[in-house]
Amino acid sequence: MRCWCCDREIRLARKVKVRPWRQYDPQESQADAAAYAFYEKEMTYRWAVICQGCYARLDNAVGVAAIGTRLFNLAGASRGDRAPVLDEAKYQAFERRQAARMGLQL
């Protein structure tokens, strides 16, 4: 497994809803529909697995922290030590479920 935030190889992970934190300035883009669509897609929470170190940094009152040079935002439902811990077997099961939802078979 690899941490979605820091890209480190990990043995145990936290399954969380997380998103990269992006700044959007409507004045800069002059109502650019493509730029706003990209911003909206990026700011959607997604399921991911992250390492315990990144989880500890993100599990705060606002759920925002810098990891490396990027900002991430942890969903409220994943904060407060509520995110489940995954080992390799649970991670593989999670991946199979995600693939099945997309119509793929692993």
C-alpha positions in Angstrom: 0.0 0.0 0.0 1.0 3.6 -0.6 -0.1 6.6 1.4 -2.2 8.9 -0.8 -0.8 12.0 0.8 2.9 11.4 1.2 3.3 8.4 -1.2 5.3 6.4 1.3 5.0 2.6 1.3 3.0 1.5 4.4 1.9 -1.7 6.1 -1.0 -0.3 8.1 -3.2 2.5 6.8 -6.2 4.6 7.7 -9.2 4.5 5.3 -10.4 8.1 5.2 -12.4 10.6 3.1 -9.9 13.2 2.1 -9.3 15.8 -0.6 -6.4 18.0 -1.8 -7.0 21.6 -0.6 -7.1 24.0 -3.6 -7.5 27.7 -3.7 -9.8 29.2 -6.3 -9.9 32.8 -7.1 -12.9 33.7 -9.4 -11.4 37.0 -10.2 -8.2 35.4 -11.6 -10.0 33.0 -13.9 -12.7 35.5 -15.2 -15.5 32.9 -14.9 -13.5 30.2 -16.7 -15.9 27.2 -16.7 -13.1 24.7 -17.3 -11.0 26.0 -14.4 -14.0 25.9 -12.1 -15.0 22.4 -13.2 -11.5 21.3 -12.4 -11.6 23.0 -9.0 -15.0 21.4 -8.2 -13.7 17.9 -9.1 -10.5 18.3 -7.1 -12.4 19.6 -4.0 -14.7 16.5 -3.9 -13.9 14.1 -1.0 -12.7 10.7 -2.0 -11.9 7.5 -0.2 -8.2 7.0 0.2 -5.7 5.2 2.4 -3.2 7.3 4.3 -0.4 6.5 6.7 -0.7 7.0 10.5 1.7 10.0 10.4 -0.4 11.9 7.8 -3.6 10.9 9.7 -2.2 12.3 12.9 -1.4 15.6 11.2 -4.8 15.9 9.5 -6.9 14.7 12.5 -7.3 18.2 14.0 -10.2 20.6 14.6 -10.3 21.9 11.0 -8.9 18.8 9.3 -6.4 20.8 7.1 -2.7 20.3 7.2 0.3 20.6 5.0 2.0 17.4 4.0 5.1 18.0 2.0 4.3 21.0 -0.2 0.6 20.2 -0.5 -2.4 21.0 1.6 -5.0 18.3 2.4 -8.4 18.3 4.0 -9.8 15.4 6.0 -13.6 15.0 6.1 -15.3 15.5 9.5 -16.6 11.9 9.4 -12.9 10.6 9.3 -11.7 12.8 12.2 -11.6 12.1 15.9 -9.8 8.8 15.5 -12.8 7.3 13.7 -11.1 6.2 10.5 -10.7 2.4 10.4 -7.2 0.8 10.3 -6.5 -1.4 7.3 -3.9 -4.1 6.9 -3.0 -5.6 3.5 -5.9 -8.1 3.4 -8.5 -5.4 4.3 -6.9 -3.1 1.8 -7.1 -5.7 -1.0 -10.8 -6.2 -0.2 -11.4 -2.5 -0.3 -9.7 -2.3 -3.7 -11.8 -5.2 -5.0 -15.0 -3.4 -3.9 -13.9 -0.2 -5.5 -13.1 -2.0 -8.8 -16.4 -3.8 -8.8 -18.2 -0.5 -8.5 -16.4 0.7 -11.6 -17.2 -2.5 -13.4 -13.7 -3.8 -13.3 -12.5 -7.2 -12.0 -9.2 -7.5 -10.1 
